[in-house]
């Protein structure tokens, strides 16, 4: 039960991402083409950070960036797959890559700050 406190932030944030990806459209101003890729990176930085926090709290000491990035990327894959069933949304390999980049950045920051 004590490890749950390390993972709860990740699960709550995943729920937030799921909520956003369940929307047919997210009202955002259009600043530049393909800005959604940057938004995917920005959205997955905290997830990478929180998954790294969960792994560290569970006792992992080595390769936290690798494992956190992979776990967040698996979630990114499920999120892209989920979007196939949402009207007005689609799945994109480029969004998936952006998710992975954001997860890597976030987990890297966690390790560097720790």
N, C-alpha and C positions, 0 to 999 in steps of 0.2 A: 504493500500500500504506500510505503514511503517513496517509492520510485514514481508513483503516479504523479506526484507533485512536479516532477521534472518533465513529464510528458504531457501533462494537462495543457500547458500553453500551446504546444504544437497541435494538439487535437482541436483546441478551440480555434486556432488560426486556420487550420484546414477546413473547419466548418465555415469560417468567414469566406475563404476562397470558394468553397462549394456554393455558398449563397450567391456570391458575385457571378460565378459561372452559370448559375441557374437562371439568370436574368436574360431575357431575349436581347436586350441592349443595355449598356451602361452609358448614361448620358455624360459624355465628356467632350470638351471642346476639341476641335481638330486643329492641332498646331502644325503637324508635318506628316507626310506619308509614312505609313507603317509604324506610327507611334505606339501601337498596341504591343509591339515587341519590347519597347522600353518599359512599358507598363507591366508586362509579364516579368521582366527582370526585377523591377522595383517591388512587385508583389511577392516574388519568391526569395528575395534577400532575407526578410524576417523569418520565413519558413526554414531556410537553411540554418539560420542562427538558432532558432528554437529547437530544431531537430538535433543540432550539435549539442545544445544544452541538455536535451533529454538523454542523449548517448553518454555524455560526460557524467551526468547524474546517475546513470545506470552502471557506471564503473569503467566504461571504455576509456582507455588512455592513449591508444595509438590509432592513427589513421582516421581520426574523427572527421576531418574534412571529406575524405573519400566516402566514408559510410553515410555521413549526413547528406552529402550531395546525392548519393545514389538513392537513399530513402526518399528524399524530397523529389527527386526525379521520377521515382515510381509513382508518387502521388500526382506529379504533373502529368504523367501518362494517363492515369485514371481520370484526371480532370479533363484532359483533352478528349478522351473517350466519352465521358459524361456529356460533353458539349455537343456531341453528335445527336443527342436526343432533345436538345433545347432548340425550339424554333428560333431562327434568325442567327444561330451560332454555328460554328463549324470547328473541326479539329485541324490543326496545322502543325506540321513537323517543325516549322520555324518558331512557333509559339513554344513547342516542347523544348527546343534548343535554348530559347530565351529563359524558360523556367529553370533549366539545368544550370545556366550561367548564373542566374540570380541565386540559386541554392548554393552554388559553389562560393560565390562572393560572401553570402551570409555566414556560411559555416567557417570560411576562412577568417572572417572578422571575429567570430566567436573564439576561435583558437588563438588568434593574435591578442585579443583583449584579455583572455584568461591567463 
